[in-house]
Amino acid sequence: MDNIDEIQAKIRKQEEELWDLEDDYKAAKKEIEETYWKLEDNKRHLTRLYEEFEEATYHFSRQDYVDKEECRKFINLLNTYASETDREYRRQCAKIEEKDEKLTNQYRKDRKQLEDELEKSYQLRRKLDEEEGGNK
C-alpha cells in the first residue's frame, strides 16, 4: 500500500531530522565549551602575568635608588588591570552562559516538536498496519 510506504519514508525523514538536530546541538555545545575554556586560559595567563609584574616590581622597589612612590603607583595600576580583567571575565562568562541557555532551550523546543511529529507518524503507521492486517 502506497500510504504505508509514504508514511515510512516520512518517518525515516523525521528520524534523520532528529539525529541531525542532536548532532548540531552537540557541535554547538562543544563550540560554547571551547569558547569558555579559551576565556579561562586567557584570564589565567593574564593573572599570572600581573602577578609576575607585581612581584618583579616589589623586588625592584627594594633597591635604594628606586622611587618607591612610582613602584606603588605601578602596583596599583596592575591591581586595577587585574580587577578589570576579572570584571570582564565575569561579563564574558555570563554571555557564554546566556548563549548556552538559549541554545539548550531552543534545542529542547525543537526536539519536542520533532518527537511529537514522529510520534504522530508512528501512530499513523500502526493504524495503517492494523487496517492492512484486517483487510487480509
Contacts in CASP RR format, 6 or more apart in sequence:
PFRMAT RR
TARGET T0000
AUTHOR 0000-0000-0000
METHOD contacts of the structure
MODEL  1
MDNIDEIQAKIRKQEEELWDLEDDYKAAKKEIEETYWKLEDNKRHLTRLY
EEFEEATYHFSRQDYVDKEECRKFINLLNTYASETDREYRRQCAKIEEKD
EKLTNQYRKDRKQLEDELEKSYQLRRKLDEEEGGNK
1 128 0 8 1.000
1 132 0 8 1.000
3 128 0 8 1.000
4 125 0 8 1.000
4 128 0 8 1.000
4 129 0 8 1.000
4 132 0 8 1.000
7 121 0 8 1.000
7 124 0 8 1.000
7 125 0 8 1.000
7 128 0 8 1.000
8 125 0 8 1.000
10 121 0 8 1.000
11 118 0 8 1.000
11 121 0 8 1.000
11 122 0 8 1.000
11 125 0 8 1.000
14 114 0 8 1.000
14 117 0 8 1.000
14 118 0 8 1.000
14 121 0 8 1.000
15 118 0 8 1.000
17 114 0 8 1.000
18 111 0 8 1.000
18 114 0 8 1.000
18 115 0 8 1.000
18 118 0 8 1.000
21 107 0 8 1.000
21 110 0 8 1.000
21 111 0 8 1.000
21 114 0 8 1.000
22 111 0 8 1.000
25 103 0 8 1.000
25 107 0 8 1.000
28 103 0 8 1.000
29 100 0 8 1.000
29 103 0 8 1.000
32 96 0 8 1.000
32 99 0 8 1.000
32 100 0 8 1.000
32 103 0 8 1.000
35 96 0 8 1.000
36 93 0 8 1.000
36 96 0 8 1.000
39 89 0 8 1.000
39 92 0 8 1.000
39 93 0 8 1.000
39 96 0 8 1.000
43 85 0 8 1.000
43 86 0 8 1.000
43 89 0 8 1.000
46 82 0 8 1.000
46 85 0 8 1.000
47 82 0 8 1.000
47 85 0 8 1.000
50 78 0 8 1.000
50 79 0 8 1.000
50 81 0 8 1.000
50 82 0 8 1.000
50 85 0 8 1.000
53 74 0 8 1.000
53 78 0 8 1.000
54 75 0 8 1.000
54 78 0 8 1.000
54 79 0 8 1.000
57 71 0 8 1.000
57 74 0 8 1.000
57 75 0 8 1.000
57 78 0 8 1.000
58 71 0 8 1.000
58 75 0 8 1.000
60 66 0 8 1.000
60 71 0 8 1.000
61 68 0 8 1.000
61 71 0 8 1.000
61 72 0 8 1.000
END
